[in-house]
Amino acid sequence: MNLRHYILTIFLSLLCFSLAMAETQDTIEVREISGTEIRAGRLSNQRIISTLSARYLPTVSNSIEALIMTLPGVVSNNELSLQFSVRGGNFDENLVYVNGIEIFRPFLVRSGEQEGLSFINPNLVSTVQFSAGGFDAMYGDKLSSVLDVRYRRPTEFGGSFSLDLLGASAHLEAASRNQKWRGIIGARHKSNQYLLNTLPTQGDYRPAFTDVQTYLLYLPNPRLEFEFLGNIALNSYQFIPSSRQSRFGTHDNPLGLFIHFQGQEISQFNSVFGAFSTTFRPHVNLQHRLTFSGFQTIERESFDILGAYRLGDVNMGDNEPANLMGVGAFLNHARNDLNAIIYNVSYQGRLMRDRVFLLWGVRFQREDILDHLNEWTMVDSMNFTLPNPHIPIENWGNPNSPRPPLLQNVFRADHHVVSNRYTGFFQSNFEVSPELAVVAGIRFSYWNFNNEFLVSPRASLTYAPRNLENWTFRFATGVFHQPPFYREMRDLDGNLNHNIRAQRAIHFVGGVDHYLTFWNRPFRLTSEVYYKALSNLIPFEIDNVRIRYLAQNIGRGYAAGVDFRLTGEVVEGAESWLSLSIMRTRESINGGPFIPRPTDQRVNFNLFFQDRLRSNDNFRAHLNLMFGTGLPFGPPEALRNLEMLQHRANFRLPPYRRVDLGLSYHFRNFRLGRLWLSAEIFNLFDTNNTISYLWISDFTGTQYAVANHLTSRRLNFRVSVSF
C-alpha cells in the first residue's frame, strides 16, 4: 500500500469516526464571547493558536511558521522554507506582526536552501493569533492573511537551551524585584548542511544562519511603559556543486541526466531591526502608543556555475547513458546587490467604554531601496545557442562589442527608489447583545510613488446563540488592497512600472465552530467557507520560493474553498488535530480564459497526532502528516511571452507527501530544571517530493522537465533544557 492509500484510509476513518461520535455527543460548557475578548481584539475569524504543542511538532524548521502550516487554508510544499501561501495567495500576501510591529523578510532569497531563521523566535513567544482572511481594519494592507505574535513579559528569572543536529538555541529572561525592569534575550544558530546533503545536486553546502534578539521593558508606573525590540540576523549561504545524476521518464523508456559542475555560489542576507515604543495610559480605559521602528537589509547574490550535461537512454543498473540524446552546457551568472532601509513612525489609540472598544491609528513609512541587478544564463546545446565566433572570449562582456553572445534570462537594472506611505484606520469592536459581537472598521492608505489613495472598509460579526450553546457562527467581509512593494513593480527585465496599481480582493468568509465531546473530553470542529473576488492582479510565477512578477495589473480572478479543522485531546493531556482544505483559484490575464493560478492546490490535508504511554506520561510520540495535491506549472519563460501566458499552467507537480515522526522523553525532576530528549525521523517514508523542474534540451531542441527533489529521510536528535 503506497502513501496515498495510507492518507486516504486515515482521513476516511477519522471522518467516519467523528460523524459517528457527533450523533451521541454530550453537552459541554461553551466559552462565550465576552467584553474582555472584544477589548483584546480577538473576535471573529482572528483565531488564537495554542503554542503548547509547538515544542513537540517534528519539523525541520522548529518555528512558529511550522505550526501555522498545519492550519486549514495554509499551504507549504517545501520543508526547507518558512514561506506559506494562504487560500490561493502567494508568499508576499501575508502580514506578520511581532508586538504590533510589522516584520519584513529578505528580498532576494530564491530557494529554501538559502532561507535563514524566522524572525519570530519561538523561545520568546507568549501568544499567537492568525487569520486566514477577512481580518480587521487595524491590520495592514495585504490580500491574504495576518499572523500576530506577542512576546512574553517575564516576571522571574528563567531560560532554556536546545541543541540538535541542525543547530542550537538559547534564551534568558529576568525581571527586577519591583517588576519595573523586565527583559528577555534569545540567540539561535542553524545550519541545514545535514539536510542539504540529501538533495539531487551533490556538492559542498555551507549554510550558516545566526541571529540575536531581545525584548526589553521598563514600567516606571502603571500609566507609562517603554519597550524595545531588537534583532540582528547574519545569514550566509555558500555552495560548491560537483555533480548531479537524475533518472526520469517511464518504465519502458527510462532516461538519465548527468551533469558535472564547476563554480560556486556565495550569498549573504544580513539584516538589522529595532523598534522603540512608548505607551501612556492617562485613564484606565484610554491608551496611547507611539512606536518608532527601522529595518535594514543588505543582500548580495553572487554565483557563476557552469554545468556540462549529457542526456540519454539508460539501462537498469547503468550510471552512463546508453544512447546520447543531448549534450550541452549552461552557465548561470549573477551579481545582485540590494540595500533596503525601511523605517516608520506610528501612533495607535484605544478607548474602552462599556461594551464598546474603539481603536484608531496612523502610520508614516519611508522606504529607501538601492538595487543592482545583473543576472543571465547562457546555454549551449549542439550549437543552437552560441556566441558570435568572431568575437574573442575576452570581449564577451565588452558593451562595445558589435554582436554580444546570445544570452537567456537576462535581468539588468540599477534603481534607487525612495517613497513614502501614509496609512491609517479606525475600528469599533462592540457587543450588540451578549450573543452578538460586531467589529467594523475602515482603513485608508496613500503612496506617493504612484499617487494612489485607497479606502478599505471591513466588518465581521460573531453570533453565539444561547439556545445553541455548542455553536458559534462567524461572518466577515471587506475590501483588502495590497499596494505594490518593490518586487511587484519590477518586471522580468528589471524595469520599474511607475503606473503600477494596488491589487484588490473582496473577502466573504463564513464560519462555524461546533463544540463536541469525545471520551468525556472537549473537541472543537471549525468549518469555514470563503470566496475572494480578485482584481487588478499582477501575474506571477514561483520557482522554488522565488516569486517573479510581470509588473502589470492585467489580471482578475477568484479564490473559493472550504476549510475544516478538528482539534482536541484524543489522548488525555496531548492535543491533536486534523485539517482539511479544498480550494480553487483561477485568473484571467488580458481578458483571456480563466486558468489556474500558480498557487492552485485543490486539496490539502494535515494530521498532527500525539500519543503517550499510560504507564509513563513522560514518554510521548508525535506524528505530523502532510498531503497536498500538485501545483500547476508550465514551460520556462512563459511569463515573458503574453501569448504563452495561457499555457503556464498546463501541467501539475506531483502531490506533496510527507510524514515526520518524533519521540520524546521528559525528565521533570532534572537537577537544572526540565529536560527533554527527542529523536525525530524526517520524511519517514523517504518520499521524493518535487519542488520545481530543470529544463534540458536534446539534439532536436525538444525540452525535458527533470524534477528537482526535496530532502530525503534523515534522523535528528535534540536535547532541550528549560529552567
C-alpha positions in Angstrom: 0.0 0.0 0.0 1.5 3.4 -1.0 1.5 6.6 1.0 -1.6 8.0 -0.9 -3.6 5.0 0.3 -2.4 5.5 3.9 -3.5 9.1 3.8 -6.9 8.3 2.3 -7.5 5.5 4.8 -6.6 7.6 7.8 -8.7 10.5 6.7 -11.8 8.4 5.9 -11.5 6.6 9.2 -11.3 9.8 11.2 -14.1 11.4 9.3 -16.4 8.5 9.8 -15.5 8.3 13.5 -16.1 12.0 14.1 -19.5 11.7 12.4 -20.5 8.7 14.5 -19.4 10.4 17.7 -21.2 13.6 16.9 -24.5 11.8 17.0 -24.0 10.7 20.6 -22.2 13.8 21.9 -22.7 15.2 25.4 -23.4 18.8 26.2 -20.4 20.8 27.3 -19.9 24.2 28.6 -19.0 26.7 25.9 -16.8 29.7 26.4 -18.9 32.7 25.3 -17.7 35.8 23.6 -17.0 38.4 26.3 -16.2 42.0 26.6 -12.7 41.1 27.6 -12.2 39.3 24.3 -13.6 42.4 22.4 -11.0 44.6 24.2 -8.3 42.1 23.3 -9.2 42.3 19.6 -9.7 38.6 19.4 -13.0 38.4 17.7 -14.5 36.7 14.6 -12.0 34.8 12.5 -9.0 36.1 14.3 -8.1 32.7 15.8 -5.9 32.2 18.9 -3.4 29.4 18.3 -2.1 27.3 21.1 1.7 27.1 21.1 2.0 24.3 23.7 2.3 21.7 21.0 4.9 23.6 19.0 7.6 22.1 21.3 6.7 18.6 20.1 5.9 19.2 16.5 8.5 17.3 14.5 9.6 19.8 11.8 12.8 20.8 10.1 12.5 24.5 10.9 11.4 24.3 14.6 9.5 27.6 14.1 6.1 29.2 14.7 5.5 29.2 11.0 5.7 25.4 11.0 2.8 25.4 13.5 0.8 27.8 11.2 1.4 25.5 8.2 -0.7 22.8 9.9 -3.8 25.0 9.9 -6.5 24.7 7.2 -6.1 27.1 4.3 -2.4 27.3 4.8 -0.1 25.6 2.2 3.6 24.9 2.2 5.2 22.3 -0.1 8.8 22.9 0.9 10.1 21.7 4.3 13.2 23.9 3.9 11.2 27.1 3.6 9.3 29.2 6.2 7.1 30.8 3.5 3.5 29.8 3.1 0.5 30.6 0.9 -3.0 31.2 2.3 -6.2 30.4 0.3 -4.7 30.9 -3.1 -2.4 33.8 -2.3 1.4 33.9 -2.7 4.1 34.3 0.0 4.1 38.1 -0.4 0.4 38.4 0.6 0.9 37.6 4.3 1.2 40.1 7.1 3.4 39.3 10.1 3.4 41.3 13.3 5.5 41.0 16.4 4.3 43.1 19.4 2.2 45.1 17.0 5.1 45.9 14.7 5.2 44.8 11.0 8.0 42.5 10.1 9.8 42.3 6.8 11.7 39.4 5.2 14.7 39.3 2.7 14.0 40.2 -0.9 16.5 38.1 -2.9 16.0 34.7 -1.4 15.2 32.3 -4.3 15.3 28.8 -2.7 14.6 27.1 0.6 18.3 26.3 1.0 19.1 30.0 1.3 16.5 30.8 3.8 17.7 31.6 7.3 15.9 31.7 10.6 12.4 33.1 11.0 12.3 36.5 12.6 10.0 35.0 15.2 12.0 33.3 18.0 9.7 30.6 19.4 11.5 30.7 22.7 10.2 34.2 23.3 6.6 33.8 22.2 3.7 34.3 24.6 0.6 34.3 22.3 -0.1 33.7 18.6 -3.1 34.8 16.6 -3.8 34.0 13.0 -6.4 34.9 10.4 -6.7 33.3 7.0 -8.9 36.1 5.6 -11.4 38.7 6.5 -9.1 40.2 9.2 -9.8 43.5 10.9 -9.0 47.0 9.7 -6.4 47.5 12.4 -4.1 45.3 10.4 -2.2 46.3 7.3 -2.8 46.1 3.6 -2.2 42.6 2.3 -4.6 40.3 0.3 -4.5 37.0 2.3 -3.6 36.6 6.0 -2.2 38.1 9.2 0.0 36.5 11.8 0.1 38.4 15.1 2.7 37.3 17.6 3.2 38.7 21.1 6.4 38.1 23.1 6.5 37.2 26.8 6.8 39.8 29.6 8.9 37.8 32.1 8.1 38.1 35.8 11.0 36.0 37.1 14.4 34.5 36.1 14.3 31.7 33.6 15.8 30.3 30.4 16.3 27.5 28.1 18.8 25.7 25.9 18.4 23.4 22.9 20.8 21.5 20.7 20.3 19.2 17.7 21.9 18.2 14.5 20.6 21.2 12.7 21.6 23.9 15.2 21.3 25.3 18.7 19.3 28.0 20.5 19.3 29.5 24.0 17.4 32.3 25.8 17.4 34.0 29.2 14.7 36.1 30.8 14.6 38.1 34.0 12.7 40.8 36.0 13.7 43.1 38.8 12.3 42.7 42.2 9.9 45.6 41.8 8.9 44.3 38.3 9.7 47.6 36.7 12.6 46.2 34.6 12.0 43.2 32.5 13.9 41.6 29.7 14.3 38.6 27.5 17.1 37.7 25.1 17.5 34.8 22.7 20.2 33.6 20.3 20.0 31.0 17.6 22.3 29.3 15.1 21.2 27.0 12.3 22.9 25.0 9.6 21.0 22.8 7.1 24.1 21.1 5.8 23.0 17.8 7.2 19.7 18.0 5.3 21.0 19.6 2.1 23.4 16.7 1.5 20.3 14.6 0.5 19.4 16.9 -2.4 19.9 15.7 -6.0 22.8 18.1 -6.7 25.9 16.8 -4.9 28.4 19.3 -3.6 29.8 21.2 -0.7 26.9 23.0 1.1 27.9 25.6 3.7 24.8 27.4 5.1 25.2 29.4 8.3 22.3 31.3 9.9 22.6 33.2 13.2 20.5 35.8 15.0 20.3 37.5 18.3 17.0 39.1 19.5 16.0 41.0 22.6 12.8 42.4 24.1 13.2 44.9 27.0 10.6 46.7 29.1 10.7 49.5 31.6 7.5 50.3 33.6 8.2 53.3 35.8 4.5 53.5 36.9 1.2 51.9 36.0 0.4 54.6 33.4 3.6 54.6 31.5 5.8 51.9 29.9 8.7 51.7 27.5 9.6 48.8 25.2 12.5 47.9 22.9 12.5 45.1 20.4 15.8 44.4 18.5 17.1 41.8 16.1 20.4 41.2 14.3 20.4 38.4 11.7 23.5 37.2 9.8 22.7 34.7 7.1 25.2 33.3 4.6 25.0 30.5 2.0 27.9 29.0 0.1 27.5 26.2 -2.3 30.1 24.5 -4.5 28.3 22.0 -6.7 30.1 19.0 -8.1 27.7 16.6 -9.9 24.1 15.5 -10.4 22.5 12.3 -11.6 18.8 12.1 -12.2 16.6 9.3 -13.5 13.3 10.1 -15.1 11.0 9.1 -17.9 8.8 6.0 -17.9 9.4 2.3 -17.1 9.5 1.5 -20.8 11.7 4.5 -21.7 14.0 5.4 -18.8 16.1 8.5 -19.3 19.1 9.7 -17.4 20.6 13.2 -16.9 24.2 13.5 -15.9 25.7 17.0 -15.0 29.2 17.9 -14.0 29.5 21.3 -12.3 32.2 24.0 -11.8 32.0 27.2 -10.0 30.3 28.3 -6.8 27.6 30.4 -5.2 28.1 32.8 -2.3 25.1 34.7 -1.0 24.6 36.8 2.1 21.4 38.2 3.6 22.1 40.3 6.7 19.5 42.5 8.4 19.1 44.7 11.5 15.8 45.6 13.1 15.0 47.9 16.0 11.7 49.3 17.5 11.1 51.6 20.4 7.6 52.0 21.8 6.1 54.3 24.5 2.7 53.5 25.9 0.8 56.1 28.0 -2.5 55.4 29.9 -3.9 58.6 31.2 -7.0 56.7 32.2 -7.7 53.0 32.9 -9.9 52.9 29.7 -7.7 55.0 27.5 -4.3 54.2 25.9 -1.9 56.0 23.6 1.0 54.1 21.9 3.8 55.7 19.9 6.3 53.5 18.0 9.5 54.2 16.1 11.0 51.3 14.1 13.6 50.7 11.5 14.7 47.8 9.3 17.7 47.5 7.1 18.6 44.5 4.9 21.9 44.2 3.0 21.7 41.3 0.5 24.2 40.0 -2.1 23.8 37.2 -4.5 26.9 36.1 -6.4 27.3 32.9 -8.4 29.0 31.6 -11.5 28.0 28.0 -12.1 29.0 26.1 -15.2 27.3 22.8 -15.9 28.1 20.3 -18.6 25.4 17.7 -19.2 24.6 14.5 -21.0 21.1 13.3 -21.7 20.2 9.9 -22.9 18.6 6.5 -22.6 19.8 4.4 -19.6 19.7 0.7 -18.9 18.8 -0.7 -15.5 21.8 -0.5 -13.2 23.9 1.7 -15.5 25.3 5.0 -14.5 26.0 6.2 -18.0 23.6 6.9 -20.9 23.5 4.1 -23.5 22.3 6.4 -26.3 23.0 10.1 -26.2 20.1 12.3 -26.9 21.6 15.6 -25.9 25.0 17.1 -24.9 25.4 20.7 -23.8 26.4 23.2 -21.2 25.0 26.1 -19.4 26.4 29.0 -17.4 24.4 30.7 -14.7 25.8 34.1 -13.7 24.6 36.7 -11.1 25.9 39.7 -9.3 22.8 41.0 -7.5 23.0 43.6 -4.7 20.2 45.1 -2.7 20.2 47.5 0.2 16.8 48.4 1.6 16.1 50.8 4.6 12.5 50.9 5.9 11.6 53.0 8.9 8.3 54.2 10.2 6.5 56.1 12.9 3.1 55.0 14.1 0.6 56.1 16.6 -2.3 53.9 17.9 -5.0 54.7 20.4 -7.5 52.6 22.3 -10.6 53.6 24.2 -12.9 51.2 26.2 -16.5 52.2 27.0 -18.8 49.6 28.5 -19.4 47.2 25.6 -17.6 49.3 23.0 -13.9 49.2 22.2 -12.5 51.8 19.9 -9.2 51.6 18.1 -7.6 54.2 15.8 -4.1 54.8 14.4 -1.9 56.4 11.7 1.5 55.4 10.4 4.2 57.0 8.2 6.6 54.7 6.4 9.6 55.7 4.3 11.3 53.2 2.0 14.8 53.7 0.6 15.8 50.8 -1.8 19.0 50.6 -3.8 19.0 47.7 -6.2 21.7 46.5 -8.6 20.6 43.5 -10.7 22.9 41.7 -13.2 21.8 38.1 -14.0 21.9 36.0 -17.1 22.1 32.4 -18.4 23.9 31.1 -21.4 23.0 27.7 -22.9 25.0 25.8 -25.5 23.3 22.6 -26.8 24.7 21.4 -30.1 25.3 25.0 -31.4 21.7 26.2 -31.0 22.8 29.0 -28.6 26.4 30.2 -29.2 28.3 33.5 -29.0 29.5 35.0 -32.2 32.6 33.0 -33.1 34.3 36.1 -34.5 34.3 37.8 -31.0 37.2 36.7 -28.8 36.0 35.3 -25.5 37.8 38.1 -23.6 35.5 40.6 -25.2 32.2 38.8 -24.4 31.5 41.3 -21.6 32.5 44.3 -23.6 29.5 46.6 -24.1 31.0 48.0 -27.3 31.1 44.5 -28.8 29.0 44.7 -32.1 27.4 41.2 -31.5 27.4 40.1 -27.9 26.8 36.4 -27.1 23.2 35.2 -27.2 22.0 35.1 -23.6 18.8 33.9 -21.9 17.0 35.2 -18.8 18.8 38.5 -18.9 17.9 40.7 -15.9 19.8 44.0 -15.6 18.8 47.1 -13.6 20.1 49.8 -11.4 17.5 51.5 -9.4 17.3 53.9 -6.4 13.7 54.2 -5.2 12.7 56.4 -2.3 9.0 56.6 -1.5 6.6 57.4 1.4 3.5 55.6 2.5 0.8 57.0 4.7 -1.8 54.7 6.3 -4.5 55.0 9.0 -7.5 53.2 10.4 -10.5 53.5 12.6 -12.2 50.4 14.1 -15.0 49.8 16.6 -15.5 46.5 18.4 -18.8 46.3 20.3 -21.3 43.9 21.7 -24.8 44.3 20.3 -26.0 41.8 22.9 -24.5 39.0 25.0 -25.0 36.8 22.0 -23.8 39.1 19.2 -20.4 40.9 18.8 -19.6 43.1 15.8 -16.3 44.6 14.5 -16.5 47.4 11.9 -13.7 49.5 10.6 -12.2 51.4 7.7 -8.7 51.7 6.5 -7.0 54.2 4.2 -3.6 54.4 2.6 -1.7 56.7 0.2 1.6 56.0 -1.6 3.4 58.9 -3.3 5.2 56.6 -5.8 2.1 56.2 -7.9 -0.2 58.8 -6.1 -2.8 56.2 -5.3 -5.3 56.7 -2.5 -7.1 53.6 -1.2 -10.1 53.1 1.1 -10.8 49.7 2.6 -13.9 49.1 4.7 -14.1 45.9 6.7 -16.6 44.3 9.0 -17.2 41.0 10.9 -19.6 39.6 13.4 -19.7 36.7 15.8 -23.0 35.1 16.9 -23.2 32.6 19.8 -26.9 31.8 20.4 -27.9 30.8 23.9 -30.3 28.1 22.7 -27.4 26.5 20.7 -24.7 26.7 23.4 -22.4 24.4 21.5 -22.4 26.5 18.3 -20.7 29.8 17.3 -21.3 31.4 13.9 -19.0 33.9 12.3 -19.1 36.1 9.2 -16.6 38.6 7.8 -16.3 40.7 4.7 -14.3 43.6 3.4 -12.1 45.2 0.8 -8.4 44.4 1.0 -5.9 46.3 -1.1 -2.2 45.4 -1.5 -0.2 48.4 -2.7 2.9 47.1 -4.6 6.2 46.6 -2.8 9.5 46.8 -4.7 9.4 43.3 -6.1 5.8 43.7 -7.6 6.7 46.8 -9.5 10.0 45.4 -11.1 9.3 43.5 -14.3 11.2 40.5 -15.6 13.8 42.7 -17.4 14.4 44.8 -14.3 12.4 47.8 -15.4 10.1 49.7 -13.0 6.5 50.3 -13.7 5.6 53.7 -12.3 2.0 53.3 -13.2 1.6 50.1 -11.2 -1.6 50.0 -9.0 -2.7 48.1 -5.9 -4.1 44.6 -6.2 -7.6 44.2 -4.7 -9.5 41.4 -3.1 -13.0 41.4 -1.7 -13.4 38.7 1.0 -16.5 36.8 2.0 -15.9 34.4 4.9 -18.5 32.4 6.8 -17.5 30.1 9.7 -19.0 27.8 12.3 -17.4 26.5 15.5 -19.0 23.3 16.9 -18.0 22.1 20.3 -18.1 18.3 20.7 -17.4 15.8 23.4 -15.4 12.6 22.7 -14.4 10.3 25.6 -15.7 12.9 28.0 -13.1 15.4 26.7 -13.9 18.6 24.7 -13.2 18.9 21.0 -13.8 21.7 18.5 -14.8 21.3 14.9 -14.2 24.5 12.9 -15.6 25.0 9.4 -15.2 28.0 7.1 -16.3 28.7 3.6 -14.9 31.6 1.7 -14.9 33.4 -1.6 -12.4 36.1 -2.7 -13.0 38.3 -5.8 -9.7 39.4 -7.1 -9.0 42.3 -9.4 -6.0 44.4 -10.6 -3.9 41.3 -10.3 -0.2 41.3 -11.1 0.6 37.9 -12.7 3.5 36.0 -11.2 5.3 32.7 -11.3 7.0 30.8 -8.5 10.3 29.0 -8.9 11.1 27.2 -5.6 10.4 30.2 -3.2 11.3 32.9 -5.7 8.4 35.0 -6.9 8.8 36.8 -10.2 6.2 39.4 -11.2 5.1 40.7 -14.6 4.7 44.1 -13.0 1.4 44.9 -14.9 -2.2 45.0 -13.5 -3.6 42.8 -16.2 -5.3 40.0 -14.3 -8.5 39.3 -12.5 -9.7 36.2 -10.8 -11.1 34.5 -7.7 -10.4 32.0 -4.9 -13.1 29.9 -3.4 -13.0 27.0 -1.0 -13.9 25.4 2.3 -11.7 24.6 5.4 -12.2 22.1 8.2 -10.3 21.6 11.5 -11.0 19.2 14.3 -8.9 19.6 17.4 -8.9 18.1 20.8 -7.2 15.6 23.1 -7.5 12.1 21.5 -5.1 11.1 24.2 -5.7 12.9 27.5 -3.2 15.6 28.1 -1.9 15.6 24.5 -3.6 17.8 21.9 -4.0 16.5 18.4 -5.7 17.9 15.3 -6.5 17.3 11.7 -7.0 19.9 8.9 -8.6 19.6 5.5 -8.8 22.3 2.8 -10.5 22.2 -0.6 -9.7 25.2 -2.7 -9.8 26.5 -6.3 -8.2 29.7 -7.5 -8.1 31.0 -11.1 -7.3 34.1 -13.0 -7.9 35.7 -16.4 -5.0 37.6 -18.0 -5.6 40.3 -20.5 -9.2 39.2 -20.9 -8.3 35.6 -21.8 -9.8 32.4 -20.4 -9.6 31.6 -16.7 -6.6 29.3 -15.9 -5.3 28.0 -12.6 -3.1 30.4 -10.6 0.4 29.1 -9.6 -1.0 28.6 -6.1 -4.0 26.5 -7.1 -3.7 23.5 -4.7 -7.0 21.7 -4.8 -6.7 19.6 -1.7 -4.5 20.0 1.3 -4.6 17.7 4.4 -2.6 17.8 7.6 -2.7 15.5 10.6 -0.8 16.1 13.9 -1.3 13.3 16.4 0.2 12.9 19.8 0.3 9.7 22.0 1.8 8.8 25.3 2.3 5.8 27.5 -0.4 5.2 30.0 2.1 3.9 32.5 4.5 6.8 31.9 3.3 10.2 30.9 6.8 11.4 30.3 7.2 9.4 27.1 5.4 10.6 24.0 5.1 10.1 20.3 4.3 12.8 17.8 3.3 12.3 14.2 2.9 15.1 11.6 1.4 14.0 8.3 1.0 16.3 5.3 -0.5 15.8 1.9 -1.2 18.3 -0.9 -2.2 17.9 -4.5 0.1 19.1 -7.2 0.6 22.8 -8.0 0.3 24.0 -11.7 3.4 24.8 -13.8 4.2 25.4 -17.4 7.1 25.8 -19.8 10.0 28.0 -18.8 9.7 31.8 -19.5 6.0 31.5 -20.2 5.5 34.7 -18.2 7.7 36.7 -20.6 5.6 36.0 -23.6 2.0 37.2 -23.3 0.9 34.8 -26.0 2.2 31.9 -23.8 0.7 33.1 -20.6 -2.3 30.8 -21.1 0.0 27.8 -21.2 1.9 28.4 -17.9 -0.5 26.1 -16.0 -0.7 23.2 -18.5 1.0 20.7 -16.1 0.9 19.8 -12.4 3.6 18.9 -10.0 3.3 15.5 -8.2 1.4 15.6 -4.9 3.4 16.7 -1.8 3.5 13.8 0.7 5.5 13.9 3.9 5.4 12.2 7.3 7.6 13.3 10.2 7.8 11.3 13.4 9.1 12.4 16.8 9.7 10.5 20.0 10.4 12.4 23.2 11.0 11.8 26.9 10.5 14.4 29.6 12.6 14.4 32.8 10.5 16.5 35.1 12.9 16.3 38.1 16.1 17.2 36.3 18.5 19.0 38.6 18.8 22.0 36.3 15.1 22.3 35.6 13.2 20.3 32.9 15.0 18.1 30.4 13.6 16.8 27.1 15.3 14.2 24.9 13.9 13.8 21.4 14.5 11.7 18.4 13.0 12.7 15.1 12.7 11.0 11.7 12.2 13.5 9.0 10.4 12.2 5.8 9.7 8.8 7.4 8.7 7.1 4.1 11.6 8.7 2.2 9.2 10.3 -0.4 10.8 12.1 -3.4 8.8 15.4 -3.3 9.2 17.7 -6.3 9.7 21.5 -5.8 10.5 22.6 -9.4 11.9 21.4 -12.7 15.2 21.8 -14.6 14.5 22.1 -18.3 17.0 20.4 -20.6 17.1 20.2 -24.4 18.1 17.3 -26.7 19.7 17.4 -30.1 16.4 18.2 -31.8 15.6 21.1 -29.4 12.9 19.1 -27.5 12.8 20.2 -23.9 12.6 17.7 -21.0 11.5 18.6 -17.5 13.8 17.0 -14.9 12.4 17.1 -11.3 14.3 18.9 -8.6 13.5 16.8 -5.5 13.5 18.0 -1.9 15.2 16.3 1.1 15.1 12.6 1.8 14.9 10.7 5.1 17.0 12.0 7.9 17.3 11.2 11.6 17.6 14.0 14.1 18.4 14.1 17.9 17.5 17.0 20.1 18.3 17.9 23.8 16.3 20.7 25.4 16.7 22.1 28.9 14.4 24.8 30.5 14.6 26.4 33.9 
